[in-house]
């Protein structure tokens, strides 16, 4: 179903939470933009325009609504979707079809649209990916190929082997030798972020529209000889909790375990970044002096640019010597937002 202005307007009239994060409503007469489920009085249709991101609204000069707070409380997972995902995590071999969704009171097209927006794939593709990723982990834990195939909902070992190899590039037997990097999409007030984690900790946190993201993912996988799959990781829950607290102004320091493979120099620069206090900034020269390499300003800047863990390793707190904002992988508008956020809550 194509997302038309009529559908979006009807969604805001009915305060439909299933459209959270799919679009934003901007009111021309007030200069304010809202979430689809905002409880404020609804404007006339001719006074409304729709955008796909908060960034677009801000760049067009709209201010966030004080009632629904579209910047601070973006794209919460609707309760029915949350319940659906919990069912799948409990039993990844379960297969929900359109009729099953309707029986549960959900419209298949809306479920599909939510998964496309938040995970980049349809709900059916998400189910298949979850099954094969769960199978990958079971093999790594020592389960047999036969038991894993049938426990994961596959009807034949050959079909399982073919699917496994098409995704991971190796047979199920060789899958036991592969290291695994879990990947998850997270929603934040500044847009979708991609998180990756291994057993040791979070190894990547980047905005999904970062131009270097694909290169970073490939480099990370190659550096630790691992396969990246979409799936759960023990560090994701803490990461999401602390990120939310940070954006709510309730957290200044993170203690999520991190895993940062890189050169000795890069690791030194990244460690020094984590010493910059919340709400404060430092120039590249000051950062170079802090690691006792005052002649390595450019090398420090390059190492900052190679930081794969945004926000937690706060390269956004490094600015030019003249006080101006300089390059940031997530975009200067996000850098400004993060600095303003910290300034507001630095007390």
CORPE-V879290 format. One line per field, one symbol per residue. phi: phi as a letter, one per 30 degrees, with the letter a starting at -180 (. if undefined). burial: b if it has 16 or more other ideal C-beta (glycine too) atoms within 10 Angstrom, else e. Layout:
# CORPE-V879290
phi->???
burial->???
This chain:
# CORPE-V879290
phi->.ddcdddddddddchdddceidabcccddciccbddcecdedddedccbcbcbdedddddjdcddddchdddbchddeeddeddddddddbdddbcceddddddicdedddddddddcbibddddddddddddddedddddjddddddeddcjddbdddddddedddcibdedddddddccdbbcbcbecjdbccbabedldcabbddcdddeedddddddddchbccbdadbdddddedddddddddicbcbcbdecbbdldeddddddddedcddeicbbddddddddcibdcceddddddedcdccdidcddddcbdddiddbebedjdddedddddedddcdb
burial->eeeeeeebbebbeeebbbbbbbbbbbbeeeebbbbbbbeeebbeeeebbbbebbbbbbeeebebbeebebbeebbebbebbeebbeebeeebeeebeeeebeeeebebebbbbbbebbbebebbebbbbbbbbbbbbbbeeebebeebbebbbbeeeeebbebbeebbeeebeebeebebbbbbebbbbbbbbbbbbbeebbbbbbbebbeebeebbebbeeeeebbbbbbebebbeebbebbbebbeeebeebebebbbebeeebebbbebbeebebeebbbbebbbbbbeeeebbebbbebbebbbbbbbbbbbbbbeeeeeeeebbbbeebbebbbebbeebee
